[in-house]
Amino acid sequence: MIMNNILNNLKKEVTENLTSNILPYWINNMVDNENGGFFGQITGEEKIIGDSPKGAVLNARILWTFSSAYRLLKDEKYLEIATRAKRYLLDKFYDNKFGGIYWSVDKEGNPLDTKKQIYALGFAIYGLSEYNRATGDEEALEYAIKLFQDIETYSFDKKGNGYYEAFTRDWKRIEDMRLSEKDANESKTMNTHLHILEPYTNLYRVWKNEDLKRQLVNLINLFIYRFPDPKSNHLRLFFNDEWETKFRTISYGHDIEASWLIHEAALVLNDEELLCEVEPHILKIAEAASEGYFEGGGMIYEYDPDESKIDADRHWWVQAETVVGYINIFQYFNESKYLDRAIDCWFFIKERLTDKKAGEWYWSIKANGQLNLIDDKAGFWKCPYHNSRMCLEIIERF
């Protein structure tokens, strides 16, 4: 009875946060009625930057978020935003000549950065497959399948396994493969593989294709045998073509996020033998991530052991994934301490990260406890997906 009350209260609170705080912020502030689609940026001080480029990842994450919200909550205003995002993605970001998705367009929707970052294609698949899942729309599924085929044709390393990071518009190898300026310029990354695993899982829900299934199983195996450090169980981040790595930075948020996304993939495949193989690794990765968790203070960002440098900022997305990761362990492995951690992290989000006045969540709480108003409230990377997904996962699971 006590446990049910705890879970019911958690579900009630996250539902309120989602429907009264997060989603209304994007509906009321980010729709670009003049140029179409959505604005590219709102600063931490609530200023809309109308000339800012519009990123594929932002648009695809809006598509996923509002499609999923509509699927679960059946509110027509969520469907309206999801449909707007779907239309803009296909009309402005999809490359009709070479396939794939542009990295960015300008404020009017003209191609700006035409490189093919596989991470962006992954999120486009994620959004389009969720729109199909929510509505049955065949066009969304058709384009999700096209993008899956593009990734497999151009990015999959048939000799060495895994997926290459980025290409030119016409699918040639590109010198600067980085997802962002803070990343190492390496040809294969854990982060991009994680966000291929995620959309392939969602696509398999609506398209039971054998090639997709094979590649999804392969991705799961990479995440339990290739990416984890054999001693620490933290996921290694950057690799060259031959899977050699010289980087030891630990990303606690990616560890905890991966723990439940790997598990989700195995569950969706409904393969008992694979699930039994995967689940011990899930627990190891989640417990490794817990090195960055502090009671009452959420999950810190990352640690570089080579420089003994800790980044103790508490980023919005890391906290959201921490709640889901710990809820997943509690739900499937009946470990009550993980529910305690999830509730504790949610309290930190509710009290420290949620903007109760303007809406949405702040980018982060700095290591010194100060609120970060420098980084975006909405933009290329600050999207509604991590925090909305946390809420939606709890709503759907319980």
matplotlib code that plots the C-alpha trace (Angstrom):
import matplotlib.pyplot as plt

x = [0.0, 2.8, 4.7, 1.5, 1.0, 4.6, 4.3, 0.9, 2.2, 5.2, 3.0, 0.7, 3.6, 5.4, 2.1, 1.5, 5.1, 4.6, 1.2, 1.4, 5.1, 7.0, 4.7, 2.9, 6.3, 7.0, 3.5, 3.4, 6.9, 8.6, 6.2, 7.5, 4.3, 6.2, 8.7, 7.3, 8.4, 9.9, 12.3, 15.9, 16.7, 15.4, 18.2, 18.4, 16.9, 13.8, 14.9, 13.8, 16.6, 14.6, 17.6, 19.1, 19.6, 17.0, 18.6, 17.4, 17.8, 15.6, 12.9, 13.0, 12.9, 9.9, 8.3, 9.0, 7.9, 4.5, 3.8, 4.4, 2.4, -0.5, -0.2, -0.5, -2.7, -4.8, -4.8, -5.4, -3.1, -0.2, -1.1, -1.1, 2.4, 3.6, 2.1, 3.7, 7.1, 6.6, 5.7, 8.7, 11.1, 10.1, 9.7, 12.8, 15.3, 14.9, 17.4, 15.3, 18.4, 20.8, 18.6, 19.2, 18.6, 20.4, 22.1, 20.5, 18.4, 18.2, 15.3, 13.4, 14.0, 16.7, 19.5, 22.4, 24.7, 24.0, 26.3, 24.8, 25.3, 24.1, 23.0, 20.4, 19.2, 18.6, 16.5, 14.5, 13.7, 12.8, 10.3, 8.8, 8.4, 6.7, 4.4, 3.4, 3.0, 0.6, -1.4, -0.8, 0.5, 2.1, 4.2, 6.0, 6.8, 7.9, 10.5, 11.6, 12.4, 14.2, 16.4, 17.1, 18.2, 20.5, 22.2, 22.7, 23.9, 26.4, 27.2, 27.4, 31.0, 30.5, 34.0, 34.7, 31.2, 29.6, 28.5, 30.6, 29.7, 29.2, 29.4, 29.2, 25.8, 26.6, 27.8, 31.6, 33.7, 34.1, 37.1, 35.3, 33.1, 32.3, 28.8, 29.7, 32.8, 33.3, 33.6, 36.7, 37.0, 36.7, 34.9, 32.8, 31.2, 29.1, 26.7, 25.7, 25.4, 23.1, 20.9, 20.8, 19.8, 17.0, 15.3, 15.8, 14.0, 11.1, 11.0, 10.9, 7.8, 5.9, 8.0, 8.9, 11.7, 14.4, 17.2, 16.3, 16.0, 19.5, 21.1, 19.3, 20.6, 24.1, 23.8, 22.8, 25.9, 28.1, 26.6, 27.3, 30.6, 32.3, 31.5, 31.8, 35.2, 35.9, 37.2, 34.9, 31.7, 31.5, 30.8, 33.8, 33.0, 35.2, 36.9, 38.7, 37.9, 39.6, 37.8, 40.9, 40.3, 42.6, 39.8, 38.8, 36.3, 33.2, 29.8, 27.5, 24.4, 25.1, 25.8, 22.4, 20.6, 22.2, 21.3, 17.6, 17.7, 19.7, 17.2, 14.3, 15.7, 16.0, 12.5, 11.0, 12.7, 11.0, 13.9, 14.2, 17.7, 19.0, 17.3, 18.9, 22.3, 21.7, 20.2, 23.4, 25.2, 22.3, 22.8, 26.6, 26.3, 23.6, 25.7, 28.8, 26.7, 25.8, 29.4, 28.1, 24.9, 24.7, 21.7, 19.9, 22.0, 21.2, 23.7, 26.9, 27.9, 31.3, 34.7, 38.1, 40.5, 43.4, 43.2, 41.5, 38.8, 35.3, 32.4, 29.9, 27.2, 23.8, 22.5, 18.7, 19.0, 21.2, 18.7, 15.8, 17.7, 18.7, 15.1, 14.2, 17.3, 16.6, 12.9, 13.7, 16.0, 13.4, 10.6, 12.4, 14.8, 12.8, 15.6, 13.9, 17.1, 16.8, 13.3, 14.5, 17.2, 14.7, 12.3, 15.2, 16.4, 12.9, 12.6, 15.9, 14.4, 11.1, 12.7, 15.8, 15.6, 12.0, 11.2, 7.9, 7.4, 8.3, 8.0, 10.3, 13.5, 16.7, 19.8, 21.6, 22.5, 26.2, 28.6, 28.6, 24.8, 24.0, 21.3, 22.6, 20.9, 23.7, 22.8, 19.7, 16.2, 15.4, 17.8, 20.0, 20.5, 18.0, 14.9, 11.7, 12.7, 14.7, 12.4, 9.2, 10.3, 11.0, 7.5, 6.0, 7.9, 6.6, 3.0, 3.2, 5.1, 2.7]
y = [0.0, 2.4, 1.6, 2.1, 5.5, 6.5, 5.5, 7.1, 10.4, 10.3, 9.7, 12.5, 15.0, 14.1, 14.3, 17.8, 18.8, 17.5, 18.9, 22.2, 23.1, 21.4, 20.9, 24.3, 26.0, 24.6, 25.1, 28.8, 29.9, 27.9, 27.8, 30.0, 31.3, 33.6, 31.2, 27.8, 25.1, 26.1, 28.8, 27.6, 29.1, 30.7, 31.8, 31.1, 34.5, 33.8, 35.7, 34.3, 34.4, 34.5, 34.3, 31.2, 28.2, 25.4, 22.1, 18.7, 17.1, 19.8, 19.3, 15.5, 15.6, 17.8, 15.3, 12.4, 14.3, 15.4, 12.2, 10.2, 12.7, 12.4, 8.6, 8.4, 11.4, 11.8, 15.6, 17.0, 20.0, 17.6, 16.0, 19.4, 20.1, 16.6, 17.0, 20.4, 18.9, 15.9, 18.1, 20.5, 17.6, 16.0, 19.3, 21.1, 18.7, 15.6, 15.6, 14.5, 14.2, 12.2, 10.9, 11.5, 14.6, 17.9, 18.9, 22.4, 24.8, 28.6, 30.5, 30.2, 26.5, 26.6, 24.0, 25.5, 22.7, 19.8, 17.2, 13.8, 13.4, 9.8, 11.0, 13.3, 10.5, 8.4, 11.0, 11.5, 7.8, 8.0, 10.8, 9.4, 5.9, 7.4, 9.5, 6.3, 4.5, 7.2, 7.8, 5.0, 7.5, 5.6, 8.4, 8.7, 5.0, 5.2, 7.9, 6.2, 3.1, 5.1, 6.7, 3.2, 2.1, 5.1, 4.4, 0.8, 1.6, 4.4, 4.3, 0.6, -0.7, -4.1, -5.1, -3.8, -3.5, -0.4, 2.9, 5.8, 9.2, 11.6, 12.2, 15.0, 15.6, 13.0, 10.4, 10.9, 10.6, 14.0, 15.4, 16.9, 14.2, 15.7, 16.0, 19.1, 21.1, 19.3, 15.9, 14.1, 13.9, 10.1, 8.0, 5.9, 7.1, 5.5, 8.4, 8.0, 4.2, 4.8, 7.0, 4.4, 1.7, 3.9, 4.6, 1.1, -0.2, 2.2, 1.4, -2.4, -1.8, -0.8, -2.6, -6.2, -6.4, -9.1, -6.9, -4.3, -7.1, -8.4, -4.9, -4.2, -7.4, -6.4, -3.0, -4.6, -6.8, -3.8, -2.2, -5.2, -6.4, -3.5, -0.2, -1.0, -0.8, -4.3, -3.1, -0.2, -1.0, 2.6, 3.1, 4.2, 7.1, 7.6, 5.1, 5.1, 2.8, -0.2, 0.3, 1.6, 4.3, 6.6, 8.4, 7.6, 10.3, 9.0, 10.3, 9.4, 10.5, 8.3, 5.4, 5.5, 6.4, 3.4, 1.0, 1.3, 1.8, -1.4, -3.2, -1.7, -2.9, -6.5, -6.3, -5.1, -7.9, -10.4, -12.8, -14.5, -15.9, -12.5, -10.8, -13.2, -12.4, -8.7, -8.1, -8.7, -6.1, -3.6, -3.8, -3.3, -0.3, 1.3, 0.7, 2.2, 5.3, 5.6, 6.7, 10.1, 10.1, 12.1, 11.9, 15.2, 16.5, 14.5, 13.0, 15.0, 15.4, 13.7, 12.8, 12.8, 10.5, 11.5, 15.1, 14.2, 16.7, 16.5, 18.3, 18.4, 20.5, 18.8, 19.0, 18.7, 15.7, 13.7, 14.1, 13.0, 9.9, 9.1, 9.0, 6.6, 4.5, 3.9, 3.4, 0.7, -1.1, -0.9, -2.1, -5.1, -6.2, -5.2, -3.2, -0.7, 1.4, 2.5, 3.7, 5.8, 7.3, 8.0, 9.8, 11.7, 12.8, 13.8, 15.9, 17.7, 18.3, 19.5, 21.9, 23.1, 22.5, 23.2, 26.8, 27.2, 30.7, 30.7, 26.9, 24.1, 23.2, 25.1, 23.8, 23.0, 23.7, 24.6, 22.7, 25.6, 25.4, 28.4, 28.3, 28.3, 31.0, 31.3, 28.2, 27.9, 27.2, 25.8, 25.3, 23.1, 20.7, 21.9, 20.0, 18.7, 15.1, 14.0, 15.6, 14.8, 11.2, 10.8, 11.9, 9.7, 6.7, 6.9, 7.5, 4.5, 2.1, 2.7]
z = [0.0, 0.9, -2.3, -4.4, -2.7, -3.5, -7.1, -7.5, -6.1, -8.4, -11.4, -10.4, -9.9, -13.2, -15.1, -13.7, -14.6, -18.2, -18.9, -17.0, -17.3, -20.1, -23.0, -22.7, -22.8, -26.3, -27.6, -26.4, -27.1, -29.8, -32.8, -35.6, -37.2, -39.6, -41.1, -40.3, -38.0, -34.7, -33.5, -33.2, -29.9, -26.7, -24.3, -20.6, -20.0, -22.2, -25.3, -28.6, -31.2, -34.4, -36.7, -35.0, -37.2, -36.9, -35.9, -37.2, -33.7, -32.1, -34.7, -34.5, -30.7, -30.8, -33.2, -30.9, -27.7, -29.0, -30.8, -27.6, -25.6, -28.0, -28.0, -24.2, -23.3, -26.5, -26.4, -29.9, -29.2, -28.9, -32.2, -33.9, -32.8, -33.7, -37.2, -37.6, -36.6, -39.0, -41.9, -41.3, -40.9, -44.2, -46.2, -45.0, -43.5, -45.7, -48.6, -51.6, -53.8, -51.7, -48.9, -45.2, -43.1, -43.1, -39.9, -39.9, -42.0, -41.7, -40.1, -43.4, -43.8, -46.5, -46.1, -44.1, -42.9, -45.2, -43.6, -42.7, -39.0, -38.2, -34.8, -36.5, -38.8, -35.7, -34.0, -37.2, -37.2, -33.5, -34.1, -37.3, -35.9, -32.8, -35.0, -36.8, -33.5, -32.3, -35.5, -37.9, -40.5, -43.3, -44.7, -41.4, -41.4, -45.1, -44.3, -41.1, -43.2, -45.8, -43.1, -41.6, -45.0, -45.5, -42.2, -43.1, -46.6, -45.8, -42.1, -41.1, -41.1, -42.7, -42.1, -38.6, -37.2, -35.8, -37.3, -38.6, -37.3, -40.2, -43.9, -46.5, -48.1, -50.8, -48.2, -48.5, -45.4, -43.7, -41.9, -38.9, -37.6, -34.2, -32.9, -31.0, -30.1, -26.8, -28.5, -29.7, -33.5, -33.8, -36.3, -33.9, -30.7, -28.0, -28.0, -31.7, -31.3, -28.3, -30.4, -33.2, -30.7, -29.4, -32.7, -34.1, -31.0, -31.6, -35.3, -34.6, -32.5, -35.7, -38.4, -37.7, -40.3, -40.0, -41.2, -38.5, -35.9, -36.8, -36.5, -33.3, -31.7, -33.0, -31.3, -28.0, -28.2, -28.9, -25.7, -23.5, -24.9, -26.8, -25.1, -21.4, -19.8, -18.6, -15.2, -14.3, -16.4, -17.5, -21.2, -23.2, -25.4, -28.5, -30.9, -34.2, -37.1, -35.5, -32.1, -30.4, -27.8, -25.8, -24.0, -20.4, -19.6, -17.8, -18.7, -15.8, -17.7, -20.7, -18.4, -16.7, -19.9, -21.7, -18.9, -19.5, -23.3, -23.7, -21.5, -23.5, -26.8, -25.4, -24.0, -27.3, -29.2, -26.8, -26.8, -23.4, -24.1, -25.1, -22.2, -19.7, -21.3, -21.2, -17.7, -15.6, -17.7, -17.2, -13.4, -13.7, -16.0, -13.7, -10.6, -12.3, -13.1, -9.5, -8.7, -9.9, -7.9, -4.6, -2.3, -2.4, -5.2, -8.3, -10.8, -11.7, -15.3, -15.9, -14.7, -16.5, -14.6, -16.7, -15.5, -12.2, -13.3, -12.1, -13.8, -11.0, -12.8, -12.7, -16.2, -16.9, -19.2, -16.8, -14.0, -16.2, -17.4, -13.8, -12.7, -15.6, -15.2, -11.5, -12.0, -14.6, -12.2, -9.4, -11.7, -13.2, -10.5, -7.4, -5.9, -3.6, -3.1, -6.7, -6.3, -3.3, -5.6, -8.4, -5.9, -4.4, -7.9, -8.9, -5.8, -6.8, -10.3, -8.9, -6.4, -8.2, -12.0, -12.8, -13.8, -12.0, -13.4, -17.1, -17.6, -18.8, -16.9, -16.6, -18.4, -15.1, -11.6, -11.4, -9.2, -6.7, -6.5, -8.6, -11.3, -14.8, -16.8, -19.4, -21.5, -23.5, -22.3, -25.7, -28.7, -30.8, -27.8, -25.2, -26.4, -24.7, -25.1, -22.0, -19.5, -21.3, -21.8, -18.1, -17.4, -20.1, -19.1, -15.5, -16.8, -19.1, -16.7, -13.8]

ax = plt.figure().add_subplot(projection="3d")
ax.plot(x, y, z, "-o")
ax.set_aspect("equal")
plt.show()
